[in-house]
């Protein structure tokens, strides 16, 4: 297949996938609240999805490698299952506890899909076809941004209970595009001898300290994304305001990631990581003290200096810091740290909002973020 056509299709895959993720991640709390779940239970549902995804990803990866199964065919099955579950959720919208179970499964499937969608680039690279991951991932962010804006407007006028319909339509659109990738295959590699995990932990103590800092920062990031509807309502906003805020942050990820990709060879990656880590905390503090939606929108704009720089720089930083035999373990631990942060934010954040208030919850998590930034900066400086 023509490389240009493949790149176009891959961009569509990323774009449609992030539409699904937008519905589940940005509007999940709003939807579950409308169904009738308490805030604390919403956090448990979202945390369960993250845990299920963490358990499922290595199992599916081992299956693909052992059976030489097409990555795209696995993604097609998960997409089909997502569409079916969203239809069921649409039909049983008045049964909150059953909806909670299905929502957790649906979210787990969506989160699980992410590394395999990214893996498509490496599968085709081995065939000599270079897919533009940076641009396609940026299109995913723009897609997420536009959908959040549209959903914020629509939900302000109709019930959030129709949100599963967006997932159903998106899944139907994604299936035929994935079919165009179904001829890919996975080439098994004999990996070099890896360090024993205990030796890894002893040798890379500073990296583990850096991960502690990252988790503390990312907990606040996940809290803001998961419970944004409560944050904007607390300062006079509504679902439309949330849509605009999500749009601003997601849309600005594209220029941030593209610029990093363009200038990464001229930058000191360590300093980029430190800068982005500090900007995370500044963004979180600005969110904490935001008296109105205008200041909150400004806080969301800082996404271009925080998430948009930190995520791609961390990939290159880990790759350069580790021995080649340990780089995969390092990347896996980094990904797992984000999941741990998501679980903590979902459960602790939901319970804190329910028993205290939005502002107190933001204060506690902002303090964790500042402490995390200090740990991150110190560990990276020592790692250089």
PAKE-762778 format. One record per residue (C-alpha): residue in three letters; x negated, y negated, z negated; residue number from 1. Coordinates in steps of 0.2 Angstrom, whole numbers, plus 5000, padded with zeros to 4 digits. Layout:
// PAKE-762778
+------+------+------+------+-----+
| code |   px |   py |   pz | pos |
+------+------+------+------+-----+
|  ala |    X |    Y |    Z | NUM |
...
+------+------+------+------+-----+
// end
This chain:
// PAKE-762778
+------+------+------+------+-----+
| code |   px |   py |   pz | pos |
+------+------+------+------+-----+
|  unk | 5000 | 5000 | 5000 |   1 |
|  unk | 4994 | 4982 | 5004 |   2 |
|  unk | 4985 | 4975 | 4989 |   3 |
|  unk | 4995 | 4958 | 4990 |   4 |
|  unk | 5011 | 4968 | 4989 |   5 |
|  unk | 5005 | 4978 | 4974 |   6 |
|  unk | 5000 | 4962 | 4965 |   7 |
|  unk | 5017 | 4954 | 4969 |   8 |
|  unk | 5026 | 4970 | 4962 |   9 |
|  unk | 5015 | 4970 | 4947 |  10 |
|  unk | 5019 | 4952 | 4943 |  11 |
|  unk | 5037 | 4956 | 4945 |  12 |
|  unk | 5035 | 4971 | 4933 |  13 |
|  unk | 5027 | 4959 | 4920 |  14 |
|  unk | 5040 | 4946 | 4923 |  15 |
|  unk | 5055 | 4958 | 4920 |  16 |
|  unk | 5047 | 4967 | 4906 |  17 |
|  unk | 5045 | 4951 | 4896 |  18 |
|  unk | 5063 | 4946 | 4899 |  19 |
|  unk | 5067 | 4962 | 4890 |  20 |
|  unk | 5055 | 4958 | 4876 |  21 |
|  unk | 5062 | 4940 | 4875 |  22 |
|  unk | 5079 | 4947 | 4871 |  23 |
|  unk | 5073 | 4959 | 4858 |  24 |
|  unk | 5059 | 4949 | 4850 |  25 |
|  unk | 5066 | 4931 | 4850 |  26 |
|  unk | 5084 | 4934 | 4849 |  27 |
|  unk | 5084 | 4951 | 4840 |  28 |
|  unk | 5087 | 4943 | 4822 |  29 |
|  unk | 5101 | 4932 | 4829 |  30 |
|  unk | 5110 | 4947 | 4838 |  31 |
|  unk | 5108 | 4958 | 4822 |  32 |
|  unk | 5115 | 4944 | 4811 |  33 |
|  unk | 5130 | 4942 | 4823 |  34 |
|  unk | 5133 | 4961 | 4821 |  35 |
|  unk | 5134 | 4959 | 4803 |  36 |
|  unk | 5117 | 4964 | 4795 |  37 |
|  unk | 5109 | 4955 | 4781 |  38 |
|  unk | 5092 | 4946 | 4783 |  39 |
|  unk | 5083 | 4959 | 4773 |  40 |
|  unk | 5090 | 4973 | 4783 |  41 |
|  unk | 5086 | 4964 | 4799 |  42 |
|  unk | 5068 | 4964 | 4794 |  43 |
|  unk | 5068 | 4982 | 4790 |  44 |
|  unk | 5075 | 4986 | 4807 |  45 |
|  unk | 5062 | 4976 | 4816 |  46 |
|  unk | 5048 | 4983 | 4805 |  47 |
|  unk | 5054 | 5001 | 4809 |  48 |
|  unk | 5053 | 4997 | 4828 |  49 |
|  unk | 5035 | 4992 | 4826 |  50 |
|  unk | 5030 | 5008 | 4816 |  51 |
|  unk | 5039 | 5019 | 4828 |  52 |
|  unk | 5030 | 5011 | 4843 |  53 |
|  unk | 5013 | 5013 | 4834 |  54 |
|  unk | 5016 | 5031 | 4831 |  55 |
|  unk | 5023 | 5034 | 4849 |  56 |
|  unk | 5009 | 5025 | 4859 |  57 |
|  unk | 4994 | 5037 | 4855 |  58 |
|  unk | 5006 | 5052 | 4858 |  59 |
|  unk | 5011 | 5047 | 4875 |  60 |
|  unk | 4994 | 5042 | 4879 |  61 |
|  unk | 4987 | 5059 | 4875 |  62 |
|  unk | 5001 | 5067 | 4885 |  63 |
|  unk | 4997 | 5057 | 4900 |  64 |
|  unk | 4979 | 5061 | 4899 |  65 |
|  unk | 4982 | 5080 | 4896 |  66 |
|  unk | 4995 | 5082 | 4910 |  67 |
|  unk | 4988 | 5070 | 4922 |  68 |
|  unk | 5005 | 5062 | 4922 |  69 |
|  unk | 5009 | 5046 | 4932 |  70 |
|  unk | 5009 | 5030 | 4921 |  71 |
|  unk | 5023 | 5023 | 4931 |  72 |
|  unk | 5034 | 5038 | 4930 |  73 |
|  unk | 5032 | 5037 | 4911 |  74 |
|  unk | 5037 | 5019 | 4912 |  75 |
|  unk | 5052 | 5023 | 4923 |  76 |
|  unk | 5058 | 5035 | 4910 |  77 |
|  unk | 5056 | 5023 | 4896 |  78 |
|  unk | 5065 | 5009 | 4906 |  79 |
|  unk | 5079 | 5021 | 4910 |  80 |
|  unk | 5081 | 5025 | 4892 |  81 |
|  unk | 5081 | 5007 | 4887 |  82 |
|  unk | 5095 | 5003 | 4900 |  83 |
|  unk | 5105 | 5017 | 4893 |  84 |
|  unk | 5103 | 5012 | 4875 |  85 |
|  unk | 5107 | 4994 | 4879 |  86 |
|  unk | 5124 | 5000 | 4886 |  87 |
|  unk | 5128 | 5010 | 4871 |  88 |
|  unk | 5123 | 4995 | 4860 |  89 |
|  unk | 5135 | 4984 | 4870 |  90 |
|  unk | 5149 | 4996 | 4868 |  91 |
|  unk | 5147 | 4999 | 4849 |  92 |
|  unk | 5144 | 4981 | 4844 |  93 |
|  unk | 5156 | 4982 | 4830 |  94 |
|  unk | 5147 | 4996 | 4821 |  95 |
|  unk | 5132 | 4987 | 4812 |  96 |
|  unk | 5122 | 5001 | 4805 |  97 |
|  unk | 5123 | 5012 | 4821 |  98 |
|  unk | 5118 | 4996 | 4831 |  99 |
|  unk | 5103 | 4994 | 4819 | 100 |
|  unk | 5097 | 5012 | 4823 | 101 |
|  unk | 5099 | 5010 | 4842 | 102 |
|  unk | 5091 | 4992 | 4841 | 103 |
|  unk | 5076 | 4999 | 4832 | 104 |
|  unk | 5074 | 5013 | 4845 | 105 |
|  unk | 5076 | 5001 | 4859 | 106 |
|  unk | 5064 | 4989 | 4852 | 107 |
|  unk | 5051 | 5003 | 4849 | 108 |
|  unk | 5052 | 5009 | 4867 | 109 |
|  unk | 5050 | 4991 | 4873 | 110 |
|  unk | 5035 | 4988 | 4862 | 111 |
|  unk | 5028 | 5005 | 4867 | 112 |
|  unk | 5029 | 5001 | 4885 | 113 |
|  unk | 5017 | 4986 | 4884 | 114 |
|  unk | 5000 | 4995 | 4884 | 115 |
|  unk | 5005 | 5006 | 4898 | 116 |
|  unk | 5011 | 4992 | 4909 | 117 |
|  unk | 4994 | 4984 | 4906 | 118 |
|  unk | 4986 | 5001 | 4909 | 119 |
|  unk | 4993 | 5001 | 4927 | 120 |
|  unk | 4979 | 4988 | 4932 | 121 |
|  unk | 4965 | 5000 | 4927 | 122 |
|  unk | 4973 | 5015 | 4936 | 123 |
|  unk | 4973 | 5005 | 4952 | 124 |
|  unk | 4956 | 4998 | 4949 | 125 |
|  unk | 4949 | 5016 | 4949 | 126 |
|  unk | 4957 | 5017 | 4967 | 127 |
|  unk | 4948 | 5001 | 4972 | 128 |
|  unk | 4964 | 4990 | 4971 | 129 |
|  unk | 4961 | 4975 | 4960 | 130 |
|  unk | 4977 | 4969 | 4952 | 131 |
|  unk | 4977 | 4951 | 4945 | 132 |
|  unk | 4981 | 4955 | 4927 | 133 |
|  unk | 4978 | 4937 | 4921 | 134 |
|  unk | 4990 | 4929 | 4933 | 135 |
|  unk | 5003 | 4943 | 4931 | 136 |
|  unk | 5002 | 4942 | 4912 | 137 |
|  unk | 5004 | 4923 | 4913 | 138 |
|  unk | 5019 | 4925 | 4924 | 139 |
|  unk | 5026 | 4937 | 4910 | 140 |
|  unk | 5024 | 4922 | 4898 | 141 |
|  unk | 5033 | 4910 | 4910 | 142 |
|  unk | 5047 | 4923 | 4912 | 143 |
|  unk | 5048 | 4925 | 4893 | 144 |
|  unk | 5049 | 4906 | 4892 | 145 |
|  unk | 5062 | 4903 | 4905 | 146 |
|  unk | 5073 | 4917 | 4898 | 147 |
|  unk | 5072 | 4910 | 4881 | 148 |
|  unk | 5078 | 4893 | 4887 | 149 |
|  unk | 5092 | 4901 | 4897 | 150 |
|  unk | 5098 | 4912 | 4883 | 151 |
|  unk | 5097 | 4898 | 4870 | 152 |
|  unk | 5109 | 4888 | 4881 | 153 |
|  unk | 5121 | 4903 | 4885 | 154 |
|  unk | 5122 | 4909 | 4867 | 155 |
|  unk | 5126 | 4892 | 4861 | 156 |
|  unk | 5142 | 4894 | 4871 | 157 |
|  unk | 5146 | 4913 | 4871 | 158 |
|  unk | 5143 | 4927 | 4858 | 159 |
|  unk | 5126 | 4934 | 4856 | 160 |
|  unk | 5134 | 4951 | 4856 | 161 |
|  unk | 5132 | 4951 | 4875 | 162 |
|  unk | 5113 | 4951 | 4874 | 163 |
|  unk | 5111 | 4970 | 4878 | 164 |
|  unk | 5119 | 4966 | 4895 | 165 |
|  unk | 5103 | 4956 | 4899 | 166 |
|  unk | 5092 | 4971 | 4895 | 167 |
|  unk | 5103 | 4983 | 4905 | 168 |
|  unk | 5102 | 4972 | 4921 | 169 |
|  unk | 5083 | 4969 | 4918 | 170 |
|  unk | 5081 | 4988 | 4917 | 171 |
|  unk | 5090 | 4991 | 4933 | 172 |
|  unk | 5079 | 4978 | 4941 | 173 |
|  unk | 5063 | 4986 | 4934 | 174 |
|  unk | 5066 | 5004 | 4940 | 175 |
|  unk | 5064 | 5002 | 4959 | 176 |
|  unk | 5049 | 4991 | 4957 | 177 |
|  unk | 5041 | 5004 | 4946 | 178 |
|  unk | 5045 | 5017 | 4958 | 179 |
|  unk | 5033 | 5008 | 4970 | 180 |
|  unk | 5019 | 5012 | 4958 | 181 |
|  unk | 5024 | 5030 | 4955 | 182 |
|  unk | 5011 | 5037 | 4966 | 183 |
|  unk | 4997 | 5032 | 4954 | 184 |
|  unk | 4988 | 5045 | 4944 | 185 |
|  unk | 4977 | 5045 | 4929 | 186 |
|  unk | 4959 | 5050 | 4931 | 187 |
|  unk | 4952 | 5059 | 4916 | 188 |
|  unk | 4936 | 5053 | 4909 | 189 |
|  unk | 4923 | 5061 | 4898 | 190 |
|  unk | 4921 | 5048 | 4885 | 191 |
|  unk | 4904 | 5046 | 4877 | 192 |
|  unk | 4901 | 5052 | 4860 | 193 |
|  unk | 4910 | 5041 | 4848 | 194 |
|  unk | 4904 | 5036 | 4830 | 195 |
|  unk | 4913 | 5046 | 4817 | 196 |
|  unk | 4927 | 5035 | 4810 | 197 |
|  unk | 4919 | 5034 | 4792 | 198 |
|  unk | 4902 | 5029 | 4800 | 199 |
|  unk | 4912 | 5016 | 4810 | 200 |
|  unk | 4919 | 5008 | 4795 | 201 |
|  unk | 4903 | 5007 | 4786 | 202 |
|  unk | 4893 | 5000 | 4801 | 203 |
|  unk | 4907 | 4987 | 4806 | 204 |
|  unk | 4911 | 4980 | 4789 | 205 |
|  unk | 4911 | 4962 | 4795 | 206 |
|  unk | 4923 | 4967 | 4809 | 207 |
|  unk | 4935 | 4974 | 4796 | 208 |
|  unk | 4934 | 4958 | 4786 | 209 |
|  unk | 4938 | 4949 | 4802 | 210 |
|  unk | 4954 | 4960 | 4804 | 211 |
|  unk | 4960 | 4956 | 4787 | 212 |
|  unk | 4959 | 4937 | 4791 | 213 |
|  unk | 4968 | 4940 | 4808 | 214 |
|  unk | 4982 | 4950 | 4799 | 215 |
|  unk | 4984 | 4936 | 4786 | 216 |
|  unk | 4985 | 4923 | 4801 | 217 |
|  unk | 4996 | 4934 | 4812 | 218 |
|  unk | 5009 | 4938 | 4798 | 219 |
|  unk | 5014 | 4919 | 4799 | 220 |
|  unk | 5014 | 4919 | 4818 | 221 |
|  unk | 5026 | 4935 | 4818 | 222 |
|  unk | 5037 | 4927 | 4804 | 223 |
|  unk | 5040 | 4911 | 4814 | 224 |
|  unk | 5044 | 4921 | 4830 | 225 |
|  unk | 5055 | 4934 | 4822 | 226 |
|  unk | 5065 | 4922 | 4811 | 227 |
|  unk | 5065 | 4907 | 4821 | 228 |
|  unk | 5083 | 4905 | 4821 | 229 |
|  unk | 5083 | 4903 | 4802 | 230 |
|  unk | 5069 | 4890 | 4804 | 231 |
|  unk | 5077 | 4879 | 4817 | 232 |
|  unk | 5094 | 4880 | 4808 | 233 |
|  unk | 5085 | 4874 | 4792 | 234 |
|  unk | 5080 | 4858 | 4801 | 235 |
|  unk | 5096 | 4854 | 4810 | 236 |
|  unk | 5093 | 4865 | 4826 | 237 |
|  unk | 5104 | 4879 | 4834 | 238 |
|  unk | 5101 | 4893 | 4846 | 239 |
|  unk | 5098 | 4881 | 4860 | 240 |
|  unk | 5085 | 4872 | 4850 | 241 |
|  unk | 5077 | 4889 | 4847 | 242 |
|  unk | 5077 | 4893 | 4866 | 243 |
|  unk | 5068 | 4877 | 4869 | 244 |
|  unk | 5055 | 4880 | 4856 | 245 |
|  unk | 5052 | 4897 | 4862 | 246 |
|  unk | 5051 | 4891 | 4880 | 247 |
|  unk | 5038 | 4878 | 4875 | 248 |
|  unk | 5026 | 4890 | 4867 | 249 |
|  unk | 5028 | 4904 | 4879 | 250 |
|  unk | 5026 | 4893 | 4895 | 251 |
|  unk | 5010 | 4885 | 4888 | 252 |
|  unk | 5002 | 4902 | 4886 | 253 |
|  unk | 5000 | 4903 | 4905 | 254 |
|  unk | 4988 | 4888 | 4907 | 255 |
|  unk | 4979 | 4893 | 4891 | 256 |
|  unk | 4975 | 4910 | 4898 | 257 |
|  unk | 4972 | 4905 | 4915 | 258 |
|  unk | 4959 | 4892 | 4909 | 259 |
|  unk | 4951 | 4904 | 4898 | 260 |
|  unk | 4949 | 4917 | 4912 | 261 |
|  unk | 4941 | 4903 | 4923 | 262 |
|  unk | 4929 | 4897 | 4910 | 263 |
|  unk | 4925 | 4912 | 4899 | 264 |
|  unk | 4908 | 4914 | 4906 | 265 |
|  unk | 4903 | 4896 | 4901 | 266 |
|  unk | 4910 | 4897 | 4884 | 267 |
|  unk | 4904 | 4904 | 4867 | 268 |
|  unk | 4917 | 4917 | 4864 | 269 |
|  unk | 4914 | 4916 | 4845 | 270 |
|  unk | 4917 | 4898 | 4844 | 271 |
|  unk | 4933 | 4900 | 4855 | 272 |
|  unk | 4939 | 4913 | 4842 | 273 |
|  unk | 4935 | 4902 | 4827 | 274 |
|  unk | 4944 | 4887 | 4836 | 275 |
|  unk | 4959 | 4897 | 4840 | 276 |
|  unk | 4960 | 4904 | 4822 | 277 |
|  unk | 4960 | 4887 | 4815 | 278 |
|  unk | 4973 | 4881 | 4827 | 279 |
|  unk | 4985 | 4895 | 4822 | 280 |
|  unk | 4985 | 4888 | 4804 | 281 |
|  unk | 4987 | 4870 | 4809 | 282 |
|  unk | 5002 | 4876 | 4820 | 283 |
|  unk | 5009 | 4885 | 4804 | 284 |
|  unk | 5006 | 4870 | 4793 | 285 |
|  unk | 5015 | 4859 | 4805 | 286 |
|  unk | 5029 | 4871 | 4806 | 287 |
|  unk | 5030 | 4871 | 4787 | 288 |
|  unk | 5031 | 4852 | 4785 | 289 |
|  unk | 5042 | 4849 | 4801 | 290 |
|  unk | 5056 | 4838 | 4795 | 291 |
|  unk | 5066 | 4839 | 4812 | 292 |
|  unk | 5066 | 4848 | 4829 | 293 |
|  unk | 5054 | 4836 | 4837 | 294 |
|  unk | 5040 | 4840 | 4825 | 295 |
|  unk | 5044 | 4858 | 4827 | 296 |
|  unk | 5043 | 4857 | 4846 | 297 |
|  unk | 5025 | 4848 | 4844 | 298 |
|  unk | 5020 | 4863 | 4833 | 299 |
|  unk | 5025 | 4875 | 4846 | 300 |
|  unk | 5015 | 4866 | 4859 | 301 |
|  unk | 4999 | 4871 | 4849 | 302 |
|  unk | 5002 | 4888 | 4856 | 303 |
|  unk | 4991 | 4884 | 4870 | 304 |
|  unk | 4976 | 4882 | 4858 | 305 |
|  unk | 4981 | 4896 | 4847 | 306 |
|  unk | 4989 | 4912 | 4854 | 307 |
|  unk | 4984 | 4908 | 4872 | 308 |
|  unk | 4966 | 4907 | 4868 | 309 |
|  unk | 4964 | 4919 | 4853 | 310 |
|  unk | 4972 | 4935 | 4862 | 311 |
|  unk | 4961 | 4935 | 4878 | 312 |
|  unk | 4945 | 4929 | 4869 | 313 |
|  unk | 4947 | 4943 | 4856 | 314 |
|  unk | 4947 | 4956 | 4870 | 315 |
|  unk | 4931 | 4950 | 4877 | 316 |
|  unk | 4923 | 4947 | 4860 | 317 |
|  unk | 4926 | 4965 | 4854 | 318 |
|  unk | 4920 | 4972 | 4870 | 319 |
|  unk | 4903 | 4962 | 4868 | 320 |
|  unk | 4901 | 4965 | 4849 | 321 |
|  unk | 4903 | 4984 | 4849 | 322 |
|  unk | 4893 | 4998 | 4856 | 323 |
|  unk | 4901 | 5005 | 4871 | 324 |
|  unk | 4905 | 5021 | 4862 | 325 |
|  unk | 4915 | 5011 | 4849 | 326 |
|  unk | 4923 | 4997 | 4859 | 327 |
|  unk | 4939 | 5007 | 4862 | 328 |
|  unk | 4941 | 5010 | 4843 | 329 |
|  unk | 4938 | 4992 | 4840 | 330 |
|  unk | 4952 | 4987 | 4852 | 331 |
|  unk | 4963 | 5000 | 4845 | 332 |
|  unk | 4961 | 4993 | 4827 | 333 |
|  unk | 4964 | 4975 | 4833 | 334 |
|  unk | 4980 | 4981 | 4841 | 335 |
|  unk | 4985 | 4990 | 4825 | 336 |
|  unk | 4981 | 4975 | 4815 | 337 |
|  unk | 4994 | 4965 | 4825 | 338 |
|  unk | 5007 | 4979 | 4822 | 339 |
|  unk | 5003 | 4979 | 4803 | 340 |
|  unk | 5006 | 4960 | 4803 | 341 |
|  unk | 5022 | 4962 | 4812 | 342 |
|  unk | 5029 | 4975 | 4799 | 343 |
|  unk | 5024 | 4964 | 4784 | 344 |
|  unk | 5032 | 4949 | 4792 | 345 |
|  unk | 5048 | 4958 | 4796 | 346 |
|  unk | 5050 | 4966 | 4779 | 347 |
|  unk | 5043 | 4953 | 4767 | 348 |
|  unk | 5049 | 4938 | 4777 | 349 |
|  unk | 5067 | 4944 | 4779 | 350 |
|  unk | 5068 | 4948 | 4760 | 351 |
|  unk | 5060 | 4932 | 4755 | 352 |
|  unk | 5072 | 4922 | 4766 | 353 |
|  unk | 5086 | 4931 | 4758 | 354 |
|  unk | 5081 | 4929 | 4740 | 355 |
|  unk | 5072 | 4912 | 4740 | 356 |
|  unk | 5074 | 4900 | 4755 | 357 |
|  unk | 5066 | 4897 | 4772 | 358 |
|  unk | 5055 | 4883 | 4766 | 359 |
|  unk | 5048 | 4893 | 4752 | 360 |
|  unk | 5045 | 4908 | 4763 | 361 |
|  unk | 5036 | 4897 | 4776 | 362 |
|  unk | 5025 | 4890 | 4762 | 363 |
|  unk | 5020 | 4907 | 4756 | 364 |
|  unk | 5015 | 4913 | 4773 | 365 |
|  unk | 5007 | 4897 | 4778 | 366 |
|  unk | 4995 | 4899 | 4762 | 367 |
|  unk | 4991 | 4916 | 4769 | 368 |
|  unk | 4987 | 4909 | 4786 | 369 |
|  unk | 4975 | 4896 | 4779 | 370 |
|  unk | 4966 | 4910 | 4768 | 371 |
|  unk | 4966 | 4921 | 4784 | 372 |
|  unk | 4958 | 4907 | 4794 | 373 |
|  unk | 4944 | 4905 | 4781 | 374 |
|  unk | 4941 | 4923 | 4781 | 375 |
|  unk | 4941 | 4924 | 4800 | 376 |
|  unk | 4929 | 4910 | 4802 | 377 |
|  unk | 4917 | 4916 | 4789 | 378 |
|  unk | 4916 | 4934 | 4796 | 379 |
|  unk | 4914 | 4928 | 4814 | 380 |
|  unk | 4900 | 4917 | 4809 | 381 |
|  unk | 4891 | 4931 | 4799 | 382 |
|  unk | 4894 | 4943 | 4814 | 383 |
|  unk | 4885 | 4932 | 4827 | 384 |
+------+------+------+------+-----+
// end
